[in-house]
Amino acid sequence: MKNITTSKIILSVCSFLIFVGGLSYSCAPDGIFSCHSYFKNIPFSVWIISCLVFLISLILLFLRSEIFKSWIKFSTLFVLVYAILIYLAPSQTSDFITPFDKKLTAWVLSFLFAIISLILIIYKSIKLRGKS
């Protein structure tokens, strides 16, 4: 039990640090840090998913460890798929048919991550409440 609580706290702190670091990171050509245009929206992608992980991990601090275990399995797989899809998405697009660039892909996947996470947490909470 203590090990799971420590894992929850470590996850919350790490995602918070990435969230705050993403706020202070600059990728502008005139800034201290400059980056290639292909990776221009990568800091945004990392920032938005770390923000969601931080908020959801705060919720999970107050829930049972079984819920945390099932959510961490889901989030590990989802973040891996998230990273691959962000990497494969084009930096900019002028195509009307497929207007998905890195930023829009990050928004859509982050929205899906938040919704699926909340559904998973609610489902597991109701399921475990029925067993108690």
C-alpha positions in Angstrom: 0.0 0.0 0.0 2.8 2.4 0.9 4.6 1.6 -2.4 1.5 2.5 -4.4 1.1 5.8 -2.5 4.7 6.7 -3.2 4.2 5.9 -6.9 1.2 8.2 -7.0 3.1 11.0 -5.4 6.2 10.5 -7.6 3.9 10.6 -10.7 2.2 13.8 -9.5 5.5 15.5 -8.8 7.2 14.5 -12.1 4.2 15.5 -14.2 4.0 18.8 -12.4 7.7 19.5 -13.0 7.3 18.7 -16.7 4.2 20.9 -16.8 6.0 23.9 -15.2 9.1 23.3 -17.3 6.9 23.3 -20.4 5.6 26.7 -19.4 9.1 28.2 -19.2 10.4 26.5 -22.3 10.8 28.7 -25.4 11.1 27.4 -28.9 11.1 30.8 -30.6 13.8 31.5 -33.2 14.9 34.6 -31.3 14.8 32.9 -27.9 17.6 31.2 -26.0 16.5 27.8 -27.2 15.9 27.4 -30.9 14.7 24.2 -32.5 14.0 22.9 -35.9 10.6 23.6 -37.3 9.7 19.9 -37.4 10.0 19.8 -33.6 8.4 23.2 -33.0 5.2 21.8 -31.4 6.8 18.9 -29.5 7.2 21.0 -26.3 3.5 21.9 -26.5 2.6 18.2 -26.9 4.6 17.2 -23.9 3.2 20.1 -21.9 -0.4 19.3 -22.6 -0.2 15.6 -21.8 1.8 16.3 -18.6 -0.8 18.8 -17.5 -3.5 16.1 -17.9 -1.4 13.4 -16.2 -0.8 15.9 -13.3 -4.5 16.7 -12.9 -5.6 13.0 -13.1 -2.8 11.9 -10.7 -4.1 14.4 -8.2 -7.5 12.7 -8.4 -6.0 9.3 -8.1 -4.2 10.3 -4.9 -7.5 10.0 -3.1 -8.7 6.8 -4.7 -8.0 3.1 -4.2 -4.8 1.5 -5.4 -6.7 -0.9 -7.8 -8.0 2.2 -9.7 -4.4 3.6 -9.9 -3.0 0.3 -11.2 -5.6 0.0 -14.0 -5.2 3.6 -15.0 -1.4 3.4 -15.1 -1.6 0.4 -17.5 -3.9 2.4 -19.7 -1.9 5.6 -19.5 1.4 3.9 -20.3 0.1 2.5 -23.5 -1.8 5.6 -24.4 1.2 7.9 -23.9 3.3 5.6 -26.1 0.7 5.8 -28.9 0.4 9.5 -28.3 4.2 10.0 -28.8 4.2 8.0 -31.9 1.3 9.8 -33.5 2.7 13.2 -32.6 6.0 12.3 -34.1 4.3 11.1 -37.3 2.0 14.1 -37.7 3.2 16.8 -40.0 4.5 20.1 -38.5 2.3 22.2 -40.8 -0.3 21.4 -43.3 -2.1 23.4 -46.0 -4.2 20.4 -47.1 -7.9 20.9 -46.7 -8.7 17.2 -46.7 -6.4 16.2 -43.8 -5.8 19.3 -41.7 -4.1 17.4 -38.8 -0.8 19.0 -37.8 1.1 18.3 -34.6 -0.8 20.8 -32.5 -4.3 19.6 -33.5 -3.2 16.0 -33.1 -2.0 16.9 -29.6 -5.3 18.6 -28.7 -7.5 15.7 -30.1 -5.4 13.0 -28.4 -5.2 14.9 -25.1 -9.0 15.3 -25.1 -9.4 11.5 -25.8 -6.9 10.8 -23.0 -8.8 12.9 -20.5 -12.2 11.5 -21.4 -11.1 7.8 -21.5 -9.2 8.3 -18.2 -12.2 9.8 -16.4 -14.5 7.0 -17.8 -12.0 4.4 -16.6 -11.7 5.9 -13.1 -15.5 6.2 -12.8 -16.1 2.7 -14.1 -13.5 1.1 -11.7 -14.8 3.2 -8.8 -18.3 1.9 -9.3 -17.1 -1.6 -9.9 -15.0 -1.6 -6.7 -17.8 0.0 -4.7 -20.1 -2.8 -5.6 -17.5 -5.4 -4.3 -17.1 -3.6 -1.0 
